[in-house]
């Protein structure tokens, strides 16, 4: 796989995560209002947050994979500082 294709996949994953995070926040805000006004209990919100959170975590790990490649991390930190 070419470097550009890998970069495009990472960018697509980050965009997908950001979009899903925004949707998660908006939909849960609406559910909080609905639960508070109409139901008086937050049981519906608990299920929505649990399953939506699991899906959001999957997108998070796809967008920002955990990497333990020490040399790459050091090079990344050095490039941020301009050294």
Buried (B, 14 or more C-beta within 10 A) or exposed (E): EEEEEEEEEBEEBBEEBEEBBEEBEEEBEEBBEEBEEEEEEBEBBEEBBEEBEEEBEEBBEBBEEEEEEEEEEEEEEEEEEEE
